[in-house]
Amino acid sequence: MAGVFEVEVDGVEHDHGLGHHDEPNQVDLSHLSPEEKWRLEHARMHVKHKGHEAMHAEMVLILIVTLVIAQLVLVQWKQRHPKSYNLVTLFQMWVVPLYFTTKLHWWRFLVTWFIFSVVTAYVTYRATRKPLECTTPRLVYKWFLLLYKISYATGIVGYTVVMFTLFGINLIFRIKPEDAMDFGVSLLFYGLYYGVLGRDFAEMCADFMASTVGYYSASGMPTKHLSDSICAVCGQPILVDVSEEGIIENTYRLSCNHVFHEFCIRGWCIVGKKQICPYCKEKVDLKRMFSNPWERPHVMYGQLLDWLRYLVAWQPVIIGLVQGINYILGLE
């Protein structure tokens, strides 16, 4: 090894075994290999934090207490004021990753974020107009269902690449482990992030459209009588019988005997996170509704995204709060 560094602690110089230098604390990093640079930083980290065990324990305790209190506050907020909680969470998920990716110059993410924002803003604008155009509900549910499927496929591919890299399969194709892992983690991040964000926008649009169509209300009875040949999600006629095979889409009948377009009820239940009948509010059994085993992972993926909303939206805020508390208390 060609590099050397010396660090001084309490007036005593410590040589970490990379040779000798004429001036302490001066190292020419340009001549060091990546492994030597890592060992240099590792040694500096040990020297910096030597003797701070009590302070580290205090910081860990602050982190645990803050996480518990924050979780309790968020749960109570969600139960007492769900609309404001969902709105703030949606804003957090939309803005927080944008800040970090802009700071890190992740231009590919910024391009995809911009495209997603433009298309979703247009779809959301259409969904919130009154009177609601007859083609809007189908447009909204098709867009968010497409986004959901793309995010699902992207996340699966990313997870597969990560697992292949861990098992060393990337070496068969002469791909460096760090390159394969970066690619897999990036795809996993894209899939989970846009999956979470898309589902929350879809839920908001579903509420607006359902209340505008008149067959659904958050509380109380519907304002319109539902005909057997009308979809309560979009308000348009059902042209394909439940027993028939549709060319573009099929017709679904729930356990309450109300029928819906396939895209509409999929968007309502899976993407829009509404596990009740849009008309009578009877509980929807998703396992019975999607009996095909290839469709069930979509339901489980949706439940995973609901859990990840907390990590994407609130975890950075909580960590920032912990760092602020440590700064105020003089802990470093």
C-alpha positions as CSV (number, residue, x, y, z in Angstrom):
1,M,0.0,0.0,0.0
2,A,1.3,3.4,-1.0
3,G,-0.8,5.8,1.1
4,V,-0.3,6.9,4.7
5,F,-2.2,9.1,7.1
6,E,-1.8,10.1,10.7
7,V,-4.5,11.5,13.0
8,E,-4.0,13.2,16.2
9,V,-6.2,12.4,19.2
10,D,-5.7,14.2,22.6
11,G,-2.3,15.4,21.4
12,V,-1.1,11.9,20.5
13,E,-0.5,11.0,16.9
14,H,-1.8,7.6,15.7
15,D,-0.3,5.9,12.7
16,H,-2.8,3.6,11.0
17,G,-0.2,1.5,9.2
18,L,-0.2,2.9,5.6
19,G,3.4,4.1,5.8
20,H,4.8,7.5,7.0
21,H,4.2,11.1,5.7
22,D,6.3,14.1,6.3
23,E,3.2,16.2,7.5
24,P,0.5,14.6,9.7
25,N,-3.1,14.7,8.7
26,Q,-2.2,15.2,5.0
27,V,-2.9,12.5,2.6
28,D,-2.8,12.6,-1.2
29,L,-6.0,10.7,-2.0
30,S,-5.3,10.7,-5.7
31,H,-2.7,7.9,-5.3
32,L,-4.9,5.7,-3.1
33,S,-7.0,2.8,-4.4
34,P,-10.7,2.7,-3.6
35,E,-10.1,0.1,-0.9
36,E,-7.4,2.3,0.7
37,K,-9.7,5.3,0.6
38,W,-12.4,3.3,2.3
39,R,-10.0,2.2,5.0
40,L,-8.8,5.7,5.5
41,E,-12.4,7.0,6.0
42,H,-13.1,4.1,8.3
43,A,-10.2,4.8,10.5
44,R,-11.0,8.5,10.6
45,M,-14.6,7.6,11.7
46,H,-13.3,5.5,14.5
47,V,-11.0,8.2,15.7
48,K,-13.7,10.9,15.5
49,H,-16.2,8.9,17.5
50,K,-13.8,7.3,20.1
51,G,-15.0,7.9,23.6
52,H,-18.5,9.1,22.6
53,E,-20.4,5.9,23.5
54,A,-22.7,7.6,26.1
55,M,-23.6,10.3,23.5
56,H,-24.4,7.7,20.9
57,A,-26.6,5.8,23.3
58,E,-28.5,9.0,24.0
59,M,-28.9,9.7,20.3
60,V,-30.3,6.2,19.8
61,L,-32.8,6.7,22.7
62,I,-33.9,10.0,21.1
63,L,-34.5,8.3,17.8
64,I,-36.6,5.5,19.3
65,V,-38.7,7.8,21.4
66,T,-39.3,10.2,18.5
67,L,-40.3,7.3,16.2
68,V,-42.8,6.0,18.8
69,I,-44.3,9.4,19.5
70,A,-44.5,10.3,15.7
71,Q,-46.2,7.0,15.0
72,L,-48.9,7.6,17.7
73,V,-49.5,11.2,16.4
74,L,-49.8,10.0,12.8
75,V,-52.2,7.2,13.7
76,Q,-54.4,9.6,15.8
77,W,-54.3,12.2,13.0
78,K,-55.3,9.6,10.4
79,Q,-58.2,8.4,12.5
80,R,-59.6,11.8,13.5
81,H,-58.9,13.8,10.3
82,P,-58.3,11.4,7.4
83,K,-58.8,14.0,4.6
84,S,-56.2,16.4,5.9
85,Y,-53.8,13.5,6.7
86,N,-54.2,12.0,3.2
87,L,-53.7,15.5,1.6
88,V,-50.6,16.3,3.5
89,T,-49.2,12.8,3.0
90,L,-49.8,13.1,-0.8
91,F,-48.0,16.5,-0.8
92,Q,-45.1,15.0,1.2
93,M,-44.7,12.1,-1.2
94,W,-44.8,14.4,-4.2
95,V,-42.3,17.0,-2.9
96,V,-39.8,15.3,-0.6
97,P,-38.2,13.0,-3.2
98,L,-38.1,15.9,-5.6
99,Y,-36.0,17.9,-3.2
100,F,-33.4,15.1,-2.6
101,T,-33.2,14.0,-6.2
102,T,-32.7,17.7,-7.3
103,K,-30.0,18.0,-4.7
104,L,-28.3,14.8,-6.0
105,H,-28.8,15.7,-9.7
106,W,-30.7,12.5,-10.5
107,W,-31.9,13.8,-13.9
108,R,-33.6,10.6,-15.0
109,F,-35.8,10.6,-12.0
110,L,-36.6,14.3,-12.5
111,V,-37.6,13.7,-16.2
112,T,-39.9,10.8,-15.2
113,W,-41.3,12.9,-12.3
114,F,-42.1,15.8,-14.6
115,I,-43.9,13.5,-17.2
116,F,-45.8,11.8,-14.4
117,S,-46.8,15.2,-12.9
118,V,-48.0,16.7,-16.2
119,V,-50.1,13.7,-17.2
120,T,-51.5,13.2,-13.6
121,A,-52.3,16.9,-13.3
122,Y,-54.3,16.8,-16.5
123,V,-56.2,13.7,-15.4
124,T,-56.8,15.1,-12.0
125,Y,-58.1,18.4,-13.5
126,R,-60.5,16.4,-15.7
127,A,-61.7,14.4,-12.7
128,T,-62.5,17.4,-10.6
129,R,-64.6,19.3,-13.2
130,K,-68.3,19.8,-12.8
131,P,-70.3,18.7,-14.7
132,L,-68.2,15.6,-15.3
133,E,-67.7,14.6,-18.9
134,C,-69.0,11.1,-19.7
135,T,-65.5,9.9,-20.9
136,T,-63.6,11.2,-17.9
137,P,-64.1,8.3,-15.4
138,R,-62.9,5.7,-17.9
139,L,-59.9,8.0,-18.8
140,V,-59.0,8.4,-15.1
141,Y,-59.2,4.7,-14.2
142,K,-57.4,3.6,-17.3
143,W,-54.5,5.9,-16.6
144,F,-54.1,5.0,-13.0
145,L,-54.6,1.3,-13.7
146,L,-51.9,1.5,-16.4
147,L,-49.6,3.4,-14.0
148,Y,-50.2,0.8,-11.3
149,K,-49.3,-2.1,-13.7
150,I,-46.2,-0.3,-14.9
151,S,-45.0,0.4,-11.4
152,Y,-45.8,-3.2,-10.4
153,A,-43.7,-4.6,-13.3
154,T,-40.9,-2.2,-12.7
155,G,-40.7,-3.1,-9.1
156,I,-40.7,-6.8,-9.8
157,V,-37.9,-6.4,-12.4
158,G,-35.9,-4.3,-9.9
159,Y,-36.3,-6.9,-7.1
160,T,-35.3,-9.7,-9.5
161,V,-32.2,-7.9,-10.6
162,V,-31.2,-7.3,-6.9
163,M,-31.7,-10.9,-6.0
164,F,-29.7,-12.1,-9.1
165,T,-26.9,-9.8,-8.1
166,L,-26.9,-11.2,-4.6
167,F,-26.6,-14.7,-6.0
168,G,-23.8,-13.6,-8.4
169,I,-25.7,-14.3,-11.6
170,N,-24.6,-10.9,-13.0
171,L,-21.1,-12.3,-13.3
172,I,-22.3,-14.7,-16.0
173,F,-23.0,-11.6,-18.2
174,R,-19.8,-9.9,-17.0
175,I,-21.7,-7.1,-15.3
176,K,-20.1,-5.5,-12.3
177,P,-21.9,-6.1,-9.0
178,E,-22.2,-2.4,-8.2
179,D,-23.6,-1.6,-11.6
180,A,-26.2,-4.4,-11.4
181,M,-27.2,-3.5,-7.8
182,D,-27.6,0.2,-8.7
183,F,-29.8,-0.7,-11.7
184,G,-31.9,-3.1,-9.6
185,V,-32.3,-0.7,-6.7
186,S,-33.2,2.2,-9.1
187,L,-36.0,0.2,-10.8
188,L,-37.3,-0.9,-7.4
189,F,-37.4,2.7,-6.2
190,Y,-39.1,3.9,-9.4
191,G,-41.7,1.1,-9.1
192,L,-42.5,1.6,-5.4
193,Y,-42.5,5.4,-5.5
194,Y,-44.8,5.9,-8.5
195,G,-47.0,3.0,-7.3
196,V,-47.5,4.8,-4.0
197,L,-48.0,8.2,-5.5
198,G,-50.4,7.0,-8.2
199,R,-52.6,5.2,-5.8
200,D,-53.1,8.3,-3.6
201,F,-53.9,10.4,-6.6
202,A,-56.3,7.8,-7.8
203,E,-58.1,7.7,-4.5
204,M,-58.5,11.4,-4.5
205,C,-59.9,11.4,-8.1
206,A,-62.2,8.5,-7.3
207,D,-63.8,10.5,-4.4
208,F,-64.3,13.5,-6.6
209,M,-65.8,11.6,-9.5
210,A,-68.0,9.3,-7.5
211,S,-69.6,12.2,-5.6
212,T,-70.1,14.0,-8.9
213,V,-71.7,11.0,-10.7
214,G,-74.1,10.7,-7.8
215,Y,-74.1,7.0,-7.2
216,Y,-71.7,7.2,-4.2
217,S,-71.5,9.4,-1.2
218,A,-69.1,9.1,1.7
219,S,-71.9,9.1,4.1
220,G,-75.6,8.5,3.6
221,M,-77.6,7.1,0.7
222,P,-76.7,7.6,-3.0
223,T,-78.4,10.6,-4.6
224,K,-79.4,8.5,-7.7
225,H,-81.2,5.2,-8.3
226,L,-78.8,2.7,-10.0
227,S,-80.2,0.9,-13.0
228,D,-79.1,-2.7,-13.7
229,S,-77.5,-1.7,-16.9
230,I,-75.5,1.3,-15.5
231,C,-72.0,1.3,-14.0
232,A,-72.1,3.1,-10.6
233,V,-68.4,4.1,-10.9
234,C,-68.5,5.9,-14.3
235,G,-72.3,6.3,-14.8
236,Q,-72.1,4.8,-18.3
237,P,-74.1,1.9,-19.8
238,I,-72.9,-1.7,-19.5
239,L,-72.9,-3.2,-22.9
240,V,-71.4,-6.7,-22.1
241,D,-73.3,-9.2,-20.0
242,V,-71.6,-10.7,-17.0
243,S,-71.7,-14.2,-18.6
244,E,-70.2,-13.0,-21.9
245,E,-66.5,-12.5,-22.8
246,G,-65.8,-8.9,-23.7
247,I,-63.5,-7.9,-26.6
248,I,-61.9,-4.9,-24.7
249,E,-63.1,-5.5,-21.2
250,N,-65.4,-7.8,-19.2
251,T,-68.2,-7.0,-16.8
252,Y,-67.9,-7.8,-13.1
253,R,-70.7,-8.6,-10.6
254,L,-70.0,-8.1,-6.9
255,S,-71.5,-10.2,-4.2
256,C,-74.2,-7.5,-3.7
257,N,-75.3,-8.2,-7.4
258,H,-74.3,-4.8,-8.6
259,V,-72.4,-4.9,-12.0
260,F,-69.5,-2.7,-13.2
261,H,-67.1,-2.2,-16.0
262,E,-63.9,-4.2,-15.5
263,F,-61.6,-1.1,-15.7
264,C,-63.9,0.9,-13.4
265,I,-64.2,-1.6,-10.6
266,R,-60.5,-2.5,-10.8
267,G,-59.6,1.1,-10.6
268,W,-62.1,1.7,-7.8
269,C,-61.0,-1.3,-5.6
270,I,-57.3,-1.9,-6.3
271,V,-56.0,1.5,-7.4
272,G,-58.5,3.8,-5.7
273,K,-58.3,1.8,-2.4
274,K,-62.1,1.5,-2.1
275,Q,-62.9,-2.0,-0.8
276,I,-66.7,-1.4,-0.8
277,C,-69.4,-1.4,-3.4
278,P,-69.6,2.1,-5.0
279,Y,-73.4,2.0,-4.6
280,C,-74.5,0.1,-1.5
281,K,-71.1,0.2,0.4
282,E,-71.2,-3.6,1.0
283,K,-67.7,-4.9,1.7
284,V,-65.9,-6.2,-1.4
285,D,-64.1,-9.6,-1.1
286,L,-61.1,-8.9,-3.3
287,K,-59.9,-12.6,-3.2
288,R,-63.3,-13.7,-4.5
289,M,-63.5,-10.9,-7.0
290,F,-60.0,-11.7,-8.4
291,S,-60.0,-15.5,-8.2
292,N,-57.2,-15.8,-10.8
293,P,-54.0,-16.5,-8.9
294,W,-52.0,-14.3,-11.3
295,E,-54.2,-11.3,-10.3
296,R,-53.9,-11.7,-6.5
297,P,-50.3,-10.4,-6.4
298,H,-51.7,-7.0,-7.6
299,V,-53.9,-6.9,-4.5
300,M,-50.9,-7.8,-2.2
301,Y,-48.7,-5.2,-4.0
302,G,-51.4,-2.6,-3.3
303,Q,-51.3,-3.4,0.4
304,L,-47.5,-3.2,0.3
305,L,-47.7,0.3,-1.2
306,D,-50.0,1.4,1.6
307,W,-47.4,0.4,4.1
308,L,-44.6,2.1,2.1
309,R,-46.4,5.4,2.1
310,Y,-45.2,6.0,5.6
311,L,-41.6,5.4,4.7
312,V,-41.7,7.6,1.6
313,A,-43.7,10.5,3.1
314,W,-43.0,10.7,6.8
315,Q,-39.7,8.9,7.4
316,P,-37.5,11.8,6.0
317,V,-39.5,14.3,8.2
318,I,-39.0,12.2,11.3
319,I,-35.3,11.8,10.7
320,G,-35.0,15.5,10.1
321,L,-36.8,16.1,13.4
322,V,-34.4,13.8,15.2
323,Q,-31.4,15.6,13.7
324,G,-32.9,18.9,14.9
325,I,-33.3,17.6,18.4
326,N,-29.7,16.3,18.4
327,Y,-28.5,19.7,17.2
328,I,-30.4,21.6,19.9
329,L,-29.0,19.3,22.6
330,G,-25.5,19.7,21.2
331,L,-25.2,16.0,20.2
332,E,-23.2,15.2,17.1
